[in-house]
Amino acid sequence: MREIKFRVFFRGKMYYPDEYNEYEMNLEGIDFINKKVAFSEYTDGEGTFIQECSFDKESLLYEEDLKIMQYTGLKDKTEKEIYEGDILLQRYTNEYSTVYYENGMFLAENKNEVIRLNLNCLNRLTEVVGNIYENEIVTTNQLIKKEV
């Protein structure tokens, strides 16, 4: 069975639920029922609440730059986890594609085609090289870093 987990991009930084950095903001949790994301800061082992944001456009806590991405359950050639919003480099075609979720499946799309992401389409030549929030595909084989 596939592991269900998410990451969050917020104010120019990617946050993972299982990653904690002392003296920095950390992702505390995602509440899908109330459409909120909580961040906290850990100093000397003690948690300090910092901020709660919403991804509900009707909420007063709504943050437009809060993006939530789901893990696909797949890994690239370097064993890096593949999430929605990731940019993949297909080494056999030397083209970039972006990962997204639609109609119950994860897809990767480039200029020429859309493919369903599964273990058969991923091989030792597929690599996560960035994501759509921090990078931009200029042409099918050129990637640049965004100013965030």
Buried (B, 14 or more C-beta within 10 A) or exposed (E): EEEEBBBBBBEEEBBBBEEBEEEEBBBBEBEEEEBBBBBBBBEEEEEEEEBBBBBEEEEEBEBEEBBBBBBBBBBBBEEEBBBBBBBBBBEEBEBBBBBBBEEEEBBBEBEEEEBEBEEEEBEEEBBBBBBBBBBBBEEBBEBEEEEE
